[in-house]
Each structure stands twice: as C-alpha cells, then as structure tokens.
Amino acid sequence: MPKIRTNRGAAKRFTRTGGGGFKRAASHRRHILTKKPSKRKRQLRTVRTMHASDVRQARQLLPYS
C-alpha cells in the first residue's frame, strides 16, 4: 500500500493540537491594515481552533500530523 501524500497547502496553514483538533490563524490580516483599528488587528493575532465541522476534512488532508 503506498503512502498518502500530505496536502502541502494545508500543512502550512494548520497544526495539530494535543486533543486531536487543529489550530489556525485568523483571516483578514494580510493587507489593507491601515483602515483597521488596532483593537481588531490585535484580536486577529490570536490563534483559533478549527470548527468541528471542518476537522474531518483537515484530518484527510494531513494524514500524518
């Protein structure tokens, strides 16, 4: 049986947590930051967990993580 390939795009975006979930970064933090308030940009820095409905698909994209 051949090995399963890891989706490299997903590997750069998500990391596995100890409990089996996935960590992800917040969106809307790449460009056009001058018009966003400091409070919003500060809150977008925090790491979030992936929604439970998306974990199954992420597990298929990252089989060895």
N, C-alpha and C positions, 0 to 999 in steps of 0.2 A: 504494500500500500504506500503510495507516495505521500510526502509531507504536504501539509496545507500551507499555502502562501499567506503571509500576513499582509493585510492591506496597509501599505506604507502611509497613505494619507491619513488613515485613522490612527496609526501608531504615533504620528506627530501631534495629534490633537487630543488623544485620550490616554489616561494612565489608569491602571487597575488599583483599586483600594483594597485594604485588608479584608473587608467584609464581602468582597465579590462585586462591588459596584464599580463605577468609573468616574474619575474626576475629569472636569473640562474647564476651559477658560470661558469667560463671558464674551459675548459678541459686542459689536459697536465700539471697539476700542482701537481701530486701525488708523483712521484718518478723520479729518474734519473735527478735530478735538478742540478748536478754539471756541466754538459756539456752545460747547457742552459745559455745564457748571462743574466746578471742582468736586463737589459732592458726588455727582453722578460718575465722574471718571474714577474717583476713589472707590466707589462701591463696585465698579466694574473690574477692579483689580482682583477681587476675591475669587477664590476657586470654588466652583459649584459642582454638585454631583449631577450625573446624567439622570434624566427622568426614567422612571421604572419601565415605561413602555418602550424605551429605546435601548435598554440594556441587552436584550436578546439579540438584536441585530449587531450591536457592538461586539458581543461575545463571538459571533461568527466572523467578524472582520479581524479580530485579534485573538486567534485560537490559542496562542502560547503565552499570553500575558497573564 
